[in-house]
């Protein structure tokens, strides 16, 4: 399979679907980000003052995401949710970044969910879908998640899925306007048996 054939990817389980971002998501993106500004701000990545990268518009973000995804460097997913059989809604974001093959064979996951739908198991399902795809389709060996120690909700996600805590990294990432410490969690492909989705369903 070539890198071009690996994207676009769509993954679904029950009321949760992961799909590529589309330019027509702009209105829903703006609405959800504005409404959740206080909810996500403490955990949002930011750029240091001396960053050489210019800020991106939504359209620029989508184009960059899809270009990098076609090169096999990342999996930038919009998370859709269908509440109680109603219409599908944009509920959050899950990004697999830093995909590296060869001797490293690893990647890192990051995610957020609309406060309106928090607590419904959307992100655990989304993360399980994405990690299973990385392990069983892309044949990666390792998945990491970096979480600020104050982010209790995100910590619950990795705990539910059985990620191992591997320690702390000081001033690891620029988040909410400064360099922040993060706790590191990881899983290897040979630790998940039939997969994280199966693990999640078994624990329900």
C-alpha positions as CSV (number, residue, x, y, z in Angstrom):
1,X,0.0,0.0,0.0
2,X,1.4,3.4,-0.9
3,X,1.2,6.5,1.3
4,X,-1.2,8.0,-1.2
5,X,-3.6,5.0,-0.8
6,X,-3.5,5.3,3.0
7,X,-5.4,8.6,3.0
8,X,-8.3,9.4,3.2
9,X,-9.3,7.0,6.0
10,X,-12.7,6.8,7.7
11,X,-13.1,4.7,10.9
12,X,-16.5,4.0,12.6
13,X,-17.9,2.2,15.6
14,X,-21.4,2.7,16.8
15,X,-22.2,6.4,17.1
16,X,-18.6,7.5,16.6
17,X,-16.9,8.2,13.3
18,X,-13.4,9.4,12.5
19,X,-13.1,11.1,9.1
20,X,-10.8,13.6,7.3
21,X,-11.5,17.3,7.8
22,X,-13.3,19.1,5.0
23,X,-13.3,22.8,4.0
24,X,-17.1,22.8,4.5
25,X,-16.5,22.0,8.2
26,X,-15.4,25.6,8.7
27,X,-18.7,26.9,10.1
28,X,-19.1,24.0,12.5
29,X,-15.4,24.3,13.5
30,X,-15.7,28.0,14.3
31,X,-18.9,27.5,16.3
32,X,-17.6,24.6,18.4
33,X,-14.3,26.3,19.1
34,X,-15.9,29.6,20.1
35,X,-18.4,27.8,22.3
36,X,-15.7,25.7,24.0
37,X,-13.1,28.4,24.3
38,X,-12.9,28.2,28.1
39,X,-13.3,24.4,28.1
40,X,-10.3,23.7,25.8
41,X,-8.0,26.7,26.4
42,X,-6.0,25.2,29.3
43,X,-5.1,22.2,27.1
44,X,-4.8,23.8,23.6
45,X,-1.3,23.8,22.1
46,X,0.0,27.3,21.3
47,X,3.0,28.7,19.5
48,X,5.9,30.2,21.3
49,X,6.5,33.9,20.7
50,X,9.6,33.2,18.5
51,X,7.9,30.6,16.4
52,X,8.8,30.9,12.7
53,X,5.5,29.3,11.5
54,X,2.8,31.7,10.5
55,X,-0.7,31.3,12.0
56,X,-3.1,29.1,9.9
57,X,-6.6,29.8,8.7
58,X,-9.1,27.0,9.0
59,X,-8.7,26.4,5.2
60,X,-4.9,26.4,5.6
61,X,-5.1,23.9,8.4
62,X,-7.3,21.5,6.4
63,X,-5.0,21.7,3.4
64,X,-1.9,21.2,5.5
65,X,-3.4,18.3,7.4
66,X,-4.5,16.5,4.2
67,X,-1.2,17.1,2.5
68,X,0.7,15.7,5.5
69,X,-1.7,12.8,5.7
70,X,-1.2,11.9,2.1
71,X,2.5,11.8,2.8
72,X,1.9,9.4,5.7
73,X,3.1,11.8,8.4
74,X,-0.2,12.1,10.3
75,X,-3.8,11.1,10.6
76,X,-5.9,14.3,11.2
77,X,-9.4,13.2,12.1
78,X,-12.6,15.1,12.7
79,X,-14.7,13.2,15.3
80,X,-18.4,12.9,14.4
81,X,-21.0,11.7,16.9
82,X,-24.6,10.6,16.4
83,X,-26.5,11.3,19.7
84,X,-29.3,8.8,20.3
85,X,-30.0,8.2,16.6
86,X,-30.2,11.9,15.7
87,X,-28.2,13.7,13.0
88,X,-24.4,13.4,13.0
89,X,-22.6,16.3,14.6
90,X,-19.0,17.4,14.8
91,X,-18.0,16.5,18.4
92,X,-14.2,16.9,18.5
93,X,-10.8,16.2,17.1
94,X,-8.3,13.4,17.2
95,X,-4.9,13.7,15.6
96,X,-2.2,11.1,15.2
97,X,1.0,13.0,14.5
98,X,4.7,12.3,14.1
99,X,4.1,9.0,12.3
100,X,7.5,7.4,11.9
101,X,8.2,4.0,10.3
102,X,11.4,2.1,10.2
103,X,13.3,1.3,13.4
104,X,11.2,3.7,15.5
105,X,7.7,2.8,14.2
106,X,5.8,5.1,16.5
107,X,3.3,8.0,16.6
108,X,1.6,10.3,19.1
109,X,-2.1,10.9,19.7
110,X,-3.9,14.1,20.8
111,X,-7.6,14.8,21.2
112,X,-10.4,17.0,22.5
113,X,-14.1,16.8,22.7
114,X,-17.0,19.3,22.7
115,X,-18.0,19.9,26.3
116,X,-21.6,19.3,25.2
117,X,-20.8,15.6,24.6
118,X,-18.2,15.0,27.3
119,X,-18.7,11.9,29.3
120,X,-20.3,9.8,26.6
121,X,-17.3,7.7,25.8
122,X,-16.7,9.4,22.5
123,X,-12.9,10.1,22.8
124,X,-12.1,6.6,24.3
125,X,-13.9,5.1,21.4
126,X,-12.2,7.4,18.9
127,X,-8.7,6.8,20.4
128,X,-9.3,3.0,20.4
129,X,-10.3,3.2,16.7
130,X,-7.3,5.2,15.7
131,X,-4.7,3.2,17.7
132,X,-6.1,-0.1,16.4
133,X,-5.7,1.3,12.8
134,X,-2.1,2.4,13.5
135,X,-1.2,-1.0,15.0
136,X,-3.0,-3.4,12.7
137,X,-3.2,-1.5,9.4
138,X,-0.1,0.8,9.5
139,X,1.9,-1.7,11.6
140,X,3.3,0.8,14.0
141,X,4.8,-0.5,17.2
142,X,4.3,2.3,19.7
143,X,1.7,5.0,20.4
144,X,2.3,7.8,22.9
145,X,0.0,10.3,24.5
146,X,1.3,13.4,26.3
147,X,-1.1,14.9,28.9
148,X,-0.8,17.8,31.3
149,X,-1.0,16.5,34.9
150,X,-3.9,18.8,35.6
151,X,-6.0,17.4,32.8
152,X,-8.0,14.9,34.8
153,X,-10.5,14.1,32.1
154,X,-7.8,13.3,29.5
155,X,-6.0,11.2,32.1
156,X,-9.1,9.1,32.5
157,X,-9.1,8.3,28.8
158,X,-5.7,6.7,28.8
159,X,-6.4,5.0,32.1
160,X,-9.6,3.4,30.7
161,X,-7.7,2.1,27.6
162,X,-4.8,0.8,29.6
163,X,-1.9,3.1,28.6
164,X,1.2,2.7,30.7
165,X,2.5,5.8,32.6
166,X,6.1,6.3,31.6
167,X,7.0,9.4,33.6
168,X,7.1,13.1,33.3
169,X,8.7,15.5,30.8
170,X,9.5,19.0,32.0
171,X,8.5,21.9,29.8
172,X,7.6,19.4,27.1
173,X,5.2,21.3,24.9
174,X,3.9,24.9,24.5
175,X,0.3,24.9,25.8
176,X,-1.9,27.7,26.9
177,X,0.8,30.3,26.3
178,X,3.8,28.7,28.0
179,X,6.1,25.6,28.1
180,X,4.2,23.0,30.2
181,X,5.2,19.8,31.9
182,X,3.5,16.7,30.6
183,X,2.9,13.1,31.8
184,X,3.8,10.5,29.2
185,X,1.7,7.4,28.5
186,X,2.4,4.7,25.9
187,X,1.2,1.4,24.5
188,X,3.0,-1.1,22.3
189,X,1.3,-3.2,19.6
190,X,2.1,-6.4,21.4
191,X,0.4,-5.2,24.5
192,X,-3.1,-4.8,23.1
193,X,-4.1,-8.3,22.1
194,X,-7.1,-8.2,19.8
195,X,-7.1,-4.4,20.0
196,X,-8.1,-1.4,22.1
197,X,-11.7,-1.4,20.8
198,X,-12.1,-4.9,22.0
199,X,-10.6,-4.0,25.3
200,X,-12.9,-1.0,25.6
201,X,-16.0,-3.1,24.8
202,X,-15.0,-5.8,27.3
203,X,-14.6,-3.2,30.1
204,X,-18.0,-1.6,29.4
